[in-house]
Amino acid sequence: MSTEPLVLREQRGPAAWLTLNRPDKLNALSFELVRLLREELVRIAEDDEVKVVVVTGAGRAFSAGYDLSEEAASQIEGADRWRNVLADDVGVTLELWALPKPTIAAVRGWCLAGGCELAMACDLIVAADDARFGEPEIRYGSGPVTLLMPFLLGQKKTNELLFTGDAIDAAEAERVGLVNRVVPGDELEGTVEDLVRRIAPTPLPVLRLTKLALVRAYEAMGLRSAVLANLDLSAILNAADTPEQREFDRIVSTQGLKAALAWRDSRYGEELGKR
């Protein structure tokens, strides 16, 4: 097992770079990673040396979402237990969304499920041209934990992505307004650093108040209420114990996650990709 921290923090001038650091697992969000990320966000919120926060992933992916192997091994049963687990997931995403400083997601490779929600919680998303975005939870009897997509994409495109579980490439994500820019992979960090240089000259109090105004605007539209209402429904959904959920968990425990994902996606006539 790697002894490196699950969340790396690097100060680059006025920006704090947070790197999800499970590259061998495509930066799947384990319980411990979620806890450590939330702790870093709390510290950064109080650090006046930080004007901008960048979130990225180590290796070839941003994040494949929550760690399904860990969830299956935990044998979580009942809506009450699921709600406690999912509340932590919602908590870290909303912590990032409401962070009183501008945030940028630097995305390469897979950006799925809970990883996609973290990226959507950032104020800006810059994507490498190999990035893929999606919320495939419906394919194993679950749903988005932090329901942000309707507020970014609108009703029709959100409905399509959430009902099908399909992933879209970086170009399509830019076309529908999910990301700000798409650049070649070797230009990703440089493009993000250029955005940081353009944001950072503004005094921190002005950045904070501007961010607060934006957060309040979305809260006035019901974002936080919708997310918290969805938390209860997500707990019920995860506790539904459908035959498909049971079969997925059985394959995870006997053959591994890769086999379970292949079984899941074969039911839809395609392979979504490694998770």
Residue, then its C-alpha position, 0 to 999 in steps of 0.5 A: m500500500s502507498t504511504e503517500p497522503l491521499v490528498l496532496r497540497e502544494q502552494r504555487g504562489p497565490a494558489a493552493w493545488l489539491t491533488l486527489n492521490r490514488p492514481d492506481k484506483l483512478n483517484a476513487l473517493s474512499f471514506e478516508l480521502v473524503r475526510l482528508l479533503r474536507e479537512e484541507l478545505v476547512r484549513i484553506a478557507e482560513d488561510d489568507e495566503v491562498k487566493v485561488v484553489v485548484v483541485t486535480g487528480a494524480g495520474r491519468a484521471f481526475s476521479a472515477g467517483y466513490d470507491l465502490s469496492e469499499e462500499a461493497a465491502s462495508q455491507i452498508e444496509g438500511a436507509d439510515r446508515w446510507r444517509n450517514v455515509l452519503a451525508d459525508d459525501v454531500g458535505v465535502t462537495l458543498e464545502l468545496w462549492a461554498l468555499p469563500k475563494p475561487t476554485i478551479a477543477a483541472v480535469r484529465g481523463w475520467c471524471l465520473a459520479g462523485g468525482c464529477e460532482l467535485a468538479m462541478a462544485c468548482d467555480l471553473i473547470v478546465a479540461a484536457d482533451d481526453a477528459r470524460f464526464g458522466e454520472p453513471e450511478i443509475r447503472y448500478g441502482s444508485g443516483p447522484v449524491t450531490l445533485l448539482m447537474p440541473f443547475l449547470l446544464g438545465q433540465k433536458k441534458t441533465n435528464e438524458l445524462l442521469f437516465t442513461g448514465d452515459a459519459i460525454d467527452a470534453a468537447e461535448a462538455e464544453r458545448v453544453g456548458l459543463v466546462n469553461r475550456v478544453v485544451p491539449g493535455d500538456e497545456l492543462e496546468g499552464t492554462v490553469e496557472d494563467l487563470v490563477r494569474r488573472i484572478a489573484p491580483t484582486p484583493l482577497p476580501v473582494l474575491r470572498l464577497t464576489k464568491l459569497a454573492l454567487v453562492r447566495a444567488y444559487e441558494a436563492m434558486g434552491l440549489r442547497s435545498a435541492v441537494l439536501a432533499n436529494l440526500d434523503l432520496s439517495a439514501i432510500l435508493n441506495a438501500a433499495d437492495t434491488p437484484e441488480q445491486r446484489e449481483f453487482d456487489r456479489i461480483v465485486s466480492t468474488q471477481g473484483l470491481k473491474a468484472a462488476l463494472a464490465w457486467r454492469d455496462s454490458r447490460y447497456g450494450e457498451e463499456l463505459g470504461k474503467r472505473 
